[in-house]
Each structure stands twice: as C-alpha cells, then as structure tokens.
Amino acid sequence: MRVAVLAFAAGVICLQFQPVLPTWAAWCWLGVLPWFLPRRGSGWRVVLVCLGCFFLGFGYASWRAELRLADAL
C-alpha cells in the first residue's frame, strides 16, 4: 500500500517538471490499463500496481491543473 501511494505521489511530482500541460484523459487510461493485464507472480503485480498508480497520479494532477487554469483564463 505504501509503495502505491508513493508511486501516485511520484506521478504528481513528475507533472510539476513538465514544460507543457498534457491531456489528462490519456494518462488516466494508462493508469487503469495495468489493472486489466494478466498478473503472473507477485513481483509483476507490484510493478503493475506501481505503474498504474504513477499514471493515475500524473493524470489526476494534470486534470486538476487543467481545472485551475480554466478558471484563471
């Protein structure tokens, strides 16, 4: 659980270093995709959960930034 939260936070932090705000929908779909892949072995399960949480964090932060910029503009 802690690793998943850290991966989510890493996705949010990674967005802060992007020069251009990406579209959030594609990143959220990338975050959901690993949940539907077949899981073999516990090692791959942790990797897939971390990737999914990273992409969900990135997409969530992008979505929130888009909402804030829409109000400002």
Protein Blocks (a to p, Z undefined) as FASTA:
>chain_A
ZZmmmmmmmmmmmmmmpfbdcdfklmmmmmmmmmmpccehjklmmmmmmmmmmmmmmmmm
mmmmmmmmmmmZZ
